[in-house]
């Protein structure tokens, strides 16, 4: 006889296959914490590991690295690759998060307007001959960061530049503090060079 009993953490597992789960998703988050031991054992059998950050309130799945036998490794999730410009914006968003967390924050979540993200990013991107094209490119990068799950649009604004985004803490898993420091040094050197050369 086939056992058709669905595991109690199945809905959370399916959600994790699609992307990170955050503490804001109350029902899934509570279930994740309740079954974290069973879920960890289960995903390990599938060649995955559960990364859970209870303090920052996010969890995601990642593949075990299997360098010896890459062909035998099962790929459950889509691997995303980022362009250089997309990577820079992620680092800048991560930098905003770092500043927010070392400041006197009174809320758990970092929310910024599109205009504020663009103003922060402008110094670190090479401006095109056309300012309109340059601003469009920054808008595209912000939209891409939202599409990739690093920004969460909050409501709708009549003015595009006043649109608010929550910078999701999952960005800390993508850009760790060591990578952040290296990039920041490179970006600061570049920014200094631009200022010196007008």
BALOBA-1460 file (C-alpha; in Angstrom, 3 decimals):
// residues 198
<rec num="1" residu="x" x="0.000" y="0.000" z="0.000"/>
<rec num="2" residu="x" x="1.332" y="3.439" z="-0.982"/>
<rec num="3" residu="x" x="1.657" y="6.000" z="1.803"/>
<rec num="4" residu="x" x="0.039" y="9.156" z="0.445"/>
<rec num="5" residu="x" x="0.443" y="11.175" z="3.652"/>
<rec num="6" residu="x" x="1.746" y="14.650" z="2.842"/>
<rec num="7" residu="x" x="4.590" y="15.832" z="5.051"/>
<rec num="8" residu="x" x="3.495" y="18.749" z="7.284"/>
<rec num="9" residu="x" x="6.267" y="21.016" z="5.979"/>
<rec num="10" residu="x" x="5.535" y="20.359" z="2.270"/>
<rec num="11" residu="x" x="3.943" y="23.803" z="1.612"/>
<rec num="12" residu="x" x="7.009" y="25.553" z="3.100"/>
<rec num="13" residu="x" x="9.376" y="23.338" z="1.103"/>
<rec num="14" residu="x" x="7.544" y="24.212" z="-2.141"/>
<rec num="15" residu="x" x="7.703" y="27.916" z="-1.216"/>
<rec num="16" residu="x" x="11.459" y="27.621" z="-0.538"/>
<rec num="17" residu="x" x="11.991" y="26.013" z="-3.960"/>
<rec num="18" residu="x" x="10.489" y="29.144" z="-5.507"/>
<rec num="19" residu="x" x="12.583" y="31.564" z="-3.453"/>
<rec num="20" residu="x" x="13.393" y="32.840" z="0.038"/>
<rec num="21" residu="x" x="10.846" y="32.784" z="2.855"/>
<rec num="22" residu="x" x="10.742" y="35.786" z="5.214"/>
<rec num="23" residu="x" x="9.373" y="36.293" z="8.717"/>
<rec num="24" residu="x" x="6.781" y="38.677" z="7.225"/>
<rec num="25" residu="x" x="5.059" y="35.624" z="5.705"/>
<rec num="26" residu="x" x="3.748" y="34.700" z="9.153"/>
<rec num="27" residu="x" x="2.148" y="31.324" z="8.440"/>
<rec num="28" residu="x" x="5.061" y="29.942" z="6.373"/>
<rec num="29" residu="x" x="7.651" y="31.366" z="8.783"/>
<rec num="30" residu="x" x="6.028" y="29.776" z="11.843"/>
<rec num="31" residu="x" x="5.788" y="26.435" z="10.061"/>
<rec num="32" residu="x" x="9.427" y="26.731" z="8.961"/>
<rec num="33" residu="x" x="10.615" y="27.302" z="12.536"/>
<rec num="34" residu="x" x="8.385" y="24.527" z="13.857"/>
<rec num="35" residu="x" x="9.692" y="21.922" z="11.375"/>
<rec num="36" residu="x" x="13.240" y="23.223" z="10.790"/>
<rec num="37" residu="x" x="14.907" y="19.994" z="12.000"/>
<rec num="38" residu="x" x="12.734" y="17.708" z="9.847"/>
<rec num="39" residu="x" x="12.976" y="20.091" z="6.901"/>
<rec num="40" residu="x" x="16.777" y="20.240" z="7.152"/>
<rec num="41" residu="x" x="17.011" y="16.425" z="7.127"/>
<rec num="42" residu="x" x="14.602" y="16.190" z="4.200"/>
<rec num="43" residu="x" x="16.312" y="18.765" z="1.971"/>
<rec num="44" residu="x" x="19.748" y="17.282" z="2.738"/>
<rec num="45" residu="x" x="18.567" y="14.025" z="1.151"/>
<rec num="46" residu="x" x="17.824" y="16.020" z="-2.015"/>
<rec num="47" residu="x" x="21.310" y="17.550" z="-2.189"/>
<rec num="48" residu="x" x="20.151" y="20.867" z="-0.729"/>
<rec num="49" residu="x" x="20.832" y="22.701" z="2.491"/>
<rec num="50" residu="x" x="18.529" y="25.012" z="4.406"/>
<rec num="51" residu="x" x="20.055" y="28.377" z="5.262"/>
<rec num="52" residu="x" x="18.061" y="29.907" z="8.097"/>
<rec num="53" residu="x" x="18.777" y="33.293" z="9.660"/>
<rec num="54" residu="x" x="16.317" y="33.668" z="12.520"/>
<rec num="55" residu="x" x="17.684" y="37.044" z="13.657"/>
<rec num="56" residu="x" x="17.199" y="38.731" z="10.265"/>
<rec num="57" residu="x" x="14.137" y="36.648" z="9.512"/>
<rec num="58" residu="x" x="14.831" y="34.876" z="6.232"/>
<rec num="59" residu="x" x="15.522" y="31.375" z="4.948"/>
<rec num="60" residu="x" x="16.460" y="29.898" z="1.577"/>
<rec num="61" residu="x" x="17.705" y="26.699" z="0.000"/>
<rec num="62" residu="x" x="21.075" y="26.253" z="-1.631"/>
<rec num="63" residu="x" x="22.756" y="23.381" z="-3.460"/>
<rec num="64" residu="x" x="25.517" y="21.410" z="-1.848"/>
<rec num="65" residu="x" x="28.658" y="22.072" z="-3.876"/>
<rec num="66" residu="x" x="29.646" y="18.841" z="-5.546"/>
<rec num="67" residu="x" x="32.852" y="19.648" z="-7.372"/>
<rec num="68" residu="x" x="33.890" y="16.002" z="-7.719"/>
<rec num="69" residu="x" x="30.823" y="14.978" z="-9.680"/>
<rec num="70" residu="x" x="29.069" y="18.026" z="-11.091"/>
<rec num="71" residu="x" x="27.130" y="15.983" z="-13.657"/>
<rec num="72" residu="x" x="25.556" y="13.883" z="-10.898"/>
<rec num="73" residu="x" x="24.413" y="16.975" z="-8.971"/>
<rec num="74" residu="x" x="20.676" y="17.573" z="-9.205"/>
<rec num="75" residu="x" x="19.705" y="21.164" z="-9.934"/>
<rec num="76" residu="x" x="16.439" y="22.062" z="-8.226"/>
<rec num="77" residu="x" x="16.575" y="25.817" z="-8.540"/>
<rec num="78" residu="x" x="17.296" y="28.328" z="-11.253"/>
<rec num="79" residu="x" x="20.773" y="29.805" z="-10.878"/>
<rec num="80" residu="x" x="20.846" y="33.498" z="-11.672"/>
<rec num="81" residu="x" x="23.823" y="35.303" z="-13.094"/>
<rec num="82" residu="x" x="24.079" y="39.066" z="-12.825"/>
<rec num="83" residu="x" x="25.641" y="41.628" z="-15.135"/>
<rec num="84" residu="x" x="28.394" y="43.855" z="-13.769"/>
<rec num="85" residu="x" x="25.952" y="46.796" z="-13.411"/>
<rec num="86" residu="x" x="23.358" y="44.616" z="-11.659"/>
<rec num="87" residu="x" x="26.059" y="43.400" z="-9.260"/>
<rec num="88" residu="x" x="27.117" y="46.967" z="-8.460"/>
<rec num="89" residu="x" x="23.540" y="47.956" z="-7.630"/>
<rec num="90" residu="x" x="23.219" y="44.908" z="-5.341"/>
<rec num="91" residu="x" x="26.400" y="45.951" z="-3.539"/>
<rec num="92" residu="x" x="25.066" y="49.494" z="-3.167"/>
<rec num="93" residu="x" x="21.757" y="48.203" z="-1.786"/>
<rec num="94" residu="x" x="23.739" y="46.005" z="0.618"/>
<rec num="95" residu="x" x="25.769" y="49.053" z="1.627"/>
<rec num="96" residu="x" x="22.542" y="50.954" z="2.371"/>
<rec num="97" residu="x" x="21.478" y="48.005" z="4.525"/>
<rec num="98" residu="x" x="24.799" y="48.039" z="6.422"/>
<rec num="99" residu="x" x="24.483" y="51.786" z="7.120"/>
<rec num="100" residu="x" x="20.887" y="51.301" z="8.239"/>
<rec num="101" residu="x" x="21.827" y="48.505" z="10.641"/>
<rec num="102" residu="x" x="24.670" y="50.446" z="12.251"/>
<rec num="103" residu="x" x="22.513" y="53.571" z="12.631"/>
<rec num="104" residu="x" x="19.810" y="54.313" z="15.175"/>
<rec num="105" residu="x" x="17.109" y="52.406" z="13.352"/>
<rec num="106" residu="x" x="13.700" y="52.335" z="14.998"/>
<rec num="107" residu="x" x="12.195" y="49.858" z="12.528"/>
<rec num="108" residu="x" x="13.268" y="46.391" z="11.459"/>
<rec num="109" residu="x" x="12.829" y="47.044" z="7.745"/>
<rec num="110" residu="x" x="14.736" y="49.417" z="5.476"/>
<rec num="111" residu="x" x="12.427" y="51.303" z="3.094"/>
<rec num="112" residu="x" x="13.714" y="53.664" z="0.407"/>
<rec num="113" residu="x" x="12.094" y="55.619" z="-2.422"/>
<rec num="114" residu="x" x="13.192" y="54.931" z="-5.989"/>
<rec num="115" residu="x" x="14.582" y="58.492" z="-6.086"/>
<rec num="116" residu="x" x="16.734" y="57.841" z="-2.992"/>
<rec num="117" residu="x" x="18.169" y="54.628" z="-4.463"/>
<rec num="118" residu="x" x="19.018" y="56.442" z="-7.707"/>
<rec num="119" residu="x" x="20.655" y="59.340" z="-5.876"/>
<rec num="120" residu="x" x="22.774" y="56.888" z="-3.862"/>
<rec num="121" residu="x" x="23.747" y="54.948" z="-6.986"/>
<rec num="122" residu="x" x="24.513" y="57.917" z="-9.279"/>
<rec num="123" residu="x" x="28.018" y="58.591" z="-7.991"/>
<rec num="124" residu="x" x="29.113" y="55.011" z="-8.671"/>
<rec num="125" residu="x" x="27.848" y="54.610" z="-12.214"/>
<rec num="126" residu="x" x="29.454" y="56.055" z="-15.284"/>
<rec num="127" residu="x" x="27.070" y="58.640" z="-16.667"/>
<rec num="128" residu="x" x="26.231" y="58.320" z="-20.356"/>
<rec num="129" residu="x" x="26.402" y="61.286" z="-22.724"/>
<rec num="130" residu="x" x="22.613" y="61.341" z="-22.429"/>
<rec num="131" residu="x" x="21.328" y="61.969" z="-18.899"/>
<rec num="132" residu="x" x="17.911" y="60.605" z="-19.890"/>
<rec num="133" residu="x" x="19.487" y="57.292" z="-20.967"/>
<rec num="134" residu="x" x="21.525" y="57.194" z="-17.762"/>
<rec num="135" residu="x" x="18.458" y="57.631" z="-15.530"/>
<rec num="136" residu="x" x="16.563" y="55.036" z="-17.594"/>
<rec num="137" residu="x" x="19.417" y="52.568" z="-17.024"/>
<rec num="138" residu="x" x="19.282" y="53.152" z="-13.249"/>
<rec num="139" residu="x" x="15.504" y="52.587" z="-13.360"/>
<rec num="140" residu="x" x="16.065" y="49.345" z="-15.292"/>
<rec num="141" residu="x" x="18.590" y="48.120" z="-12.700"/>
<rec num="142" residu="x" x="16.186" y="48.902" z="-9.847"/>
<rec num="143" residu="x" x="13.387" y="47.025" z="-11.669"/>
<rec num="144" residu="x" x="15.756" y="44.097" z="-12.198"/>
<rec num="145" residu="x" x="16.663" y="44.035" z="-8.491"/>
<rec num="146" residu="x" x="12.935" y="43.876" z="-7.713"/>
<rec num="147" residu="x" x="12.412" y="41.106" z="-10.278"/>
<rec num="148" residu="x" x="15.276" y="39.119" z="-8.692"/>
<rec num="149" residu="x" x="13.714" y="39.412" z="-5.235"/>
<rec num="150" residu="x" x="16.045" y="41.908" z="-3.553"/>
<rec num="151" residu="x" x="13.536" y="44.771" z="-3.524"/>
<rec num="152" residu="x" x="9.909" y="44.545" z="-2.518"/>
<rec num="153" residu="x" x="7.588" y="47.215" z="-3.941"/>
<rec num="154" residu="x" x="5.381" y="48.769" z="-1.263"/>
<rec num="155" residu="x" x="2.014" y="49.917" z="-2.555"/>
<rec num="156" residu="x" x="1.793" y="52.055" z="-5.665"/>
<rec num="157" residu="x" x="2.806" y="55.653" z="-6.149"/>
<rec num="158" residu="x" x="1.508" y="58.016" z="-8.821"/>
<rec num="159" residu="x" x="5.019" y="59.425" z="-9.189"/>
<rec num="160" residu="x" x="7.515" y="56.723" z="-10.207"/>
<rec num="161" residu="x" x="10.391" y="58.339" z="-8.276"/>
<rec num="162" residu="x" x="8.317" y="58.398" z="-5.060"/>
<rec num="163" residu="x" x="7.660" y="54.640" z="-5.281"/>
<rec num="164" residu="x" x="8.801" y="52.993" z="-2.038"/>
<rec num="165" residu="x" x="10.752" y="49.731" z="-1.905"/>
<rec num="166" residu="x" x="11.678" y="47.534" z="1.029"/>
<rec num="167" residu="x" x="15.269" y="46.342" z="0.703"/>
<rec num="168" residu="x" x="15.005" y="42.662" z="1.601"/>
<rec num="169" residu="x" x="17.485" y="41.285" z="4.129"/>
<rec num="170" residu="x" x="18.122" y="38.280" z="1.866"/>
<rec num="171" residu="x" x="20.573" y="40.598" z="0.087"/>
<rec num="172" residu="x" x="22.935" y="39.965" z="3.032"/>
<rec num="173" residu="x" x="23.164" y="36.320" z="1.966"/>
<rec num="174" residu="x" x="24.006" y="37.271" z="-1.626"/>
<rec num="175" residu="x" x="26.529" y="39.984" z="-0.758"/>
<rec num="176" residu="x" x="28.437" y="39.119" z="2.426"/>
<rec num="177" residu="x" x="30.443" y="41.658" z="4.440"/>
<rec num="178" residu="x" x="33.783" y="40.634" z="2.879"/>
<rec num="179" residu="x" x="32.495" y="41.088" z="-0.687"/>
<rec num="180" residu="x" x="30.891" y="44.358" z="0.407"/>
<rec num="181" residu="x" x="34.174" y="45.743" z="1.757"/>
<rec num="182" residu="x" x="36.115" y="44.791" z="-1.427"/>
<rec num="183" residu="x" x="33.504" y="46.351" z="-3.708"/>
<rec num="184" residu="x" x="33.195" y="49.454" z="-1.542"/>
<rec num="185" residu="x" x="36.943" y="50.024" z="-1.766"/>
<rec num="186" residu="x" x="36.857" y="49.688" z="-5.565"/>
<rec num="187" residu="x" x="33.812" y="51.949" z="-5.834"/>
<rec num="188" residu="x" x="35.322" y="54.569" z="-3.512"/>
<rec num="189" residu="x" x="38.549" y="54.593" z="-5.549"/>
<rec num="190" residu="x" x="36.499" y="55.022" z="-8.724"/>
<rec num="191" residu="x" x="34.346" y="57.784" z="-7.204"/>
<rec num="192" residu="x" x="37.446" y="59.654" z="-5.972"/>
<rec num="193" residu="x" x="38.978" y="59.389" z="-9.445"/>
<rec num="194" residu="x" x="35.810" y="60.797" z="-11.038"/>
<rec num="195" residu="x" x="35.731" y="63.744" z="-8.615"/>
<rec num="196" residu="x" x="39.433" y="64.521" z="-9.200"/>
<rec num="197" residu="x" x="39.006" y="64.435" z="-12.982"/>
<rec num="198" residu="x" x="35.793" y="66.443" z="-12.943"/>
